[in-house]
Amino acid sequence: MTTIKAAVTGATGYAGGEVLRLLLAHPEVEIGALTAASSAGSRFGEHQPHLVPLADRIVDETTPEVLAGHDVVFLALPHGASGAVAAQLPDDVLVIDCGADHRLESATDWHTYYGGEYAGTWPYGLPELITPEGRQRDALAGARRIAVPGCNVTAVTLGLQPAVAAGLVETTDLVAVLANGYSGAGKALKPHLLASEALGAATPYAVGGTHRHIPEIAQNLSKAGAAEVSISFTPTLVPMARGILATATARLREDVDDDAVREAYRAAYADEPFIHLLAPGQWPTTAATLGANVAHVQTTVDARAGRLVTVTAIDNLVKGTAGGAIQSMNLALGLAETTGLSPIGVAP
């Protein structure tokens, strides 16, 4: 295959920078334009000094002319900004949206949780998603528009979907509580994201059913077989730069035991290169997934409460965003799904 030329919009942000970090190690990709808005015209190394091979490049404006001639364009833009850019790109260009603009199938959900103009829906970039047809990766082969999932959505979906698909749990009594690293909030300067406010503090946000990822989680679990989904979802910012630790629970159906749960998860994830089921008694930690395109998953049965407990750890910027985007790109272009991606974390 000839070299794939890729452009990244929003290249100076966290998601754009992580896409570029992974692309630099991809054997089939040549990095083309790096674009942004307010930082256009500046030296790229001022914004992403860790990406040394790109440090002397100049950041371009995000225009159709700059993006012309690329095989792949990654959109790492604020919510609501991707639709207009994508509409200016040719149909034969692979466009991968790391934002929320094209994830939701319901215009009503978009207006309720995001507001503004609904841009429509694209093929969903979570290859491991269980669907009525099998797995979502089949829908990504040959795609030219892909919507990358929300990072929290990836963690909760991967934690719960095998139990949902196997009919082991009541899907109208789901609870998810997450510990989230601050990079998930983006690079924009906000008082509550300052180190003086964040260090030593754990802070819940989007409490009481207001988080924008709720309809996306419900959409995914419905694909996995849930007739109806009701989930209480509470994320919490904790003082770490990266990572999500998602604890999700569900009421078990009658006569479901730990053996049935473990077998369902083994069957669902046995052939998944980027999902690692931990041995009984070992619990996920965000440190083990740092820098890796992997989800660590563990389950147990709380017999006294009659609930399934799942814990999932991911790096929100890798498996939760950029790694998932490149995994989807590989599938769309007919490359091996694992090309340029590693499940190996960085420790300590």
N, C-alpha and C positions, 0 to 999 in steps of 0.2 A: 504494500500500500504506500502511496506517496505521502510525504510529510503533511500533517494536518496543521493548518495555520489558524491560530486561535487568538481572538481579541477578548479583553476583559474590560467591561465598563464598571465604574465604581471601584477601580483598581486600588485606590488609596485607603479603602475601608477594610474592616476585619475580614469580611467574607471574600471580597475581591483579592485581598492579599493572600488568603489561604488557598484560593483557587490557583493563584500563580505559584505558590510554594509547591503545590502538588504537580502542576504542569511542568515545572522545571525538572522534575524527575521522570516525566513521561517520555518514553523512548520514541513515540510517534508524533510528538507535538513540537511545533515551532511557535513561539510566543510573538504575536504581532502587536497590534495597538493596545496601549494602556490608556484608558480614558477616565475622566472624572469631571466634576462640575467646578466647584470653587477652587480646586487645586490645579486646574488646567494651566499649563505653561510652566509649572515648577518641575524641579528635578525629582524623579521618582524616589530616589534614596532618602529624600527628606521625610518621606511618609512611611516607607517600608524598608528601613535600613538593614533588616535581616536578609532581604532578597538581593544579595550582593551582585549576582550576574545582571540584574536589571537596574542597578542603582543609578547609572548615568543616563538612563532613558529619560525623555521629557514626556510629561503627562499631556495627552491631547484632550481636546473637547470631544464630547460624545455627539458625533454627527454622522449622518449616513455616509458622507464622503470618507470619513476616517475609518468607518467600519466596513467599507466596501472591500471586496477581495479576500475576505476571510472565510474559512470553511465552517468555523464554529465561533459563536459570539456568546460569552457568558455575561448575563445581566446581574450585577450585584448592586442593585439600586434600591432606594427607599421604596416602601410599599406605595403603589399608585403611580410609579414612574415608568415601569417596564412596558406597559401596554403601548404607549406612544412610540417608544424606541423600536419595539418589535415590529410595529406596523410599517416601519420604514425599511425593513430588511427583506431581501428576496426570499421567496418560498423555499428555495433550494439550500439556504443557509441553515445549519443547525443552531437554533437559538435555545439556550438553557437559562431559565429564569430562576435565580436563587431567592427572589422575593416572593411575596404572597399573591401577586396579581392574577395568576392563572391556575391556582391550586383548587379552588372551590368550584364544584359543579353547580351549586345553587346560587343564583343571583340574589335571592332573598338573604341567604347567609352572608354574602359579601356586603350587602348594604347594611345589614344589622351589625356586623362586627368590624367592618372597615370603613364603609361609606365611600362616596365618590362613584365614578363610573365603573361599571363592571366590565372587565376586559375579556370575559369568556374563560373557558377551561382548556388546558392542554393535557396531553398524556402525562401521567403522574410519575415522577422520578423516584419511586421507592421500589427497586427491583424485587425485594423480598416480600412485598405486600401480597397476602393471600387474596385471590380473587375467585369469582365463580368459574373462570376459565383455567385457573391454575395459579400462576404467579405473574405479577405485573411486568416482569422483565420481558415477557413475550410481546407486550404492547409497545415496548420501547425500540424494538428492532426496526431500523429504518425510519424512525420518527425524525421530524425536523423541527419540532417545538416540544420542549419538555419543561414541566414545572417541578422544581425541587421542593420536597416537603419542608415544613417547619421543623426546627431542631427538636423541640419538645414533642412534636407529633411523632417523629421517628422513634424516640425513646419509648413513649407510651404504647404506640402501635406494636412495636416489636416485642414489648413485654406482655401484651395481652392477647394478640391475635391468635396464637395457637390454641388457647383455651376457648376463645370465641368460635373458631372454626370447627373445633371438635365438640361443641355443644356442652362444655363442662361448666359454664357459668351463666348466671343471670346478667344480661347486659343492660338491665335498667337499674342496676345498683353497683355502679363502678365509682371508685375513688382513686384519684392520683394526686400525690404530693411530690413535688420535685425540688431538688437543690440545684441551683443554676449558677454557672460562672458569669461574671460581669460582661464578658465579650459578647454574650447574646444580646445585650442592649445596644450594640453598635458603638461607634467612635464619637458620636455627637456629644458635645460638652453639656452635661446636665448636673445640677448641684448634687442630686442624690447618688450620682455615680462617681463623685470625687473620692479619692482614697481616704480623706479625713472623715467622710461619712460612712464609707463601706468597710474599712478595716475593723475587724472585731465585731461586726454586726451581721445578723441574718435578718433579712427584710422580706416579708411577703409582698406580692404585687398582683394586680389584676384578680383580686379575690371576689368570690361570689358569682362565678359564672360569666365573668366579663372578658376573660382572656380570648384573644383572637384565634388561638389554635383549637378551641373546643369544637367548632363545627367540622374542622378538618379531621380530628380524631374520630368523631362520629361517622364521618364519611368513610374513613378507612375500615373501621370495625363493621360497618354495614356491608362493605365489599367482602369482608371475611366471613360474613354469614349472620350477623346480628339483625334480627327483625326490627328492633328498636334499641336505641342507645341513649342512656342517661348517665352522665359522668360529672362528678364533682372534681374540679381540677384547680389545684392551688400551687403555683410556682413560688419559689423563695430564692432571692438573691443571697448567695453566701460568698465570703471573701476568698474567691479563687478566680483566676483569669478565664479558665476554660473548664468545660465539663458539665454534664447533666447526670444526676443520680435520680432516677424516677422510680418511686415506689408506688405501684398500682395494685389495688385489691378489688376483688369481685366476689359476690356471694356464690358459693358452689351449689350446683344442682344436687339433688339427693343421690346418695351412694357414690359420690365421686371421691376417691382417695388420692393420696400422694403418688402412688404407683401409676394411676391413670393420667395424672397431670404430667408426670415426667415422661411417660411414653408419648403423649401428645406433643410435647415440646421436642423430644428427640426426633420424632417422625417429621415434624414441620421444619426443623433446622439442620437435619443431618448433612445436607449437601450445600449449605450456605457458607460461602467462603469468608463472609464478614460478620457472621454471628457466632459467638462462642458461648456455649452452655457450660457453666461452671460445674465442678463436681459437687455432690451433696455436701452441704455445710460450709461451702466457700461462697463469700458474698462479693458482689461487684464493688469496685472502687474506681472513682474517676481517674485516679493516678495511673491505673493500669491501661487506660485507653488514651492517654495523652498523645496526641499526634498521629493516632492510628485510625484507619477507616474500619472500625470494628465496634460491635455492640457486645458487651458482656451481659449475660442474662442468667438469673437464678430464680427459682420458684420454691415455694413451700406451701403446705396446707396448714392453716390455723384451724385445727379441728374444733377447738372450743368456740371460736367465733363463726365457724362454718364458712370461712373465706379462703380463697386463693390469694396468696401474696406473691407478687413478682417484683424483682428489683433489676433495673437495667441501667448500665453506665455507658455513656458515649462521650466522645469529644464533640461538643456542639458545633465546632468549626470544621470538623473533618466528616465523620459519618453523619453528623447532623446537618451539614451544608455542602462544603466544597468537595469532600470525598464522595458523597452521594451524587453530586453533580457530575463528577468525572466518571464514576461507575456507570451512570446513565449514558454519558457521552460514548463510552466504550461500546455499550450495547447498541446504541443508535447507529454507530459507524461500522459495526461488524467486527470490532476488536474483541479479544478476550476480556471478559468483564473485569478481571483483576489487574489489567495492565496499568502500570504506574502507581499502584495502590498497595499499601501494606497494612496487615492487621497487627503489626508489631508496635507496641507503645514505647514510650521513653520513660525510664525510671532510674533512679529515684527522682 
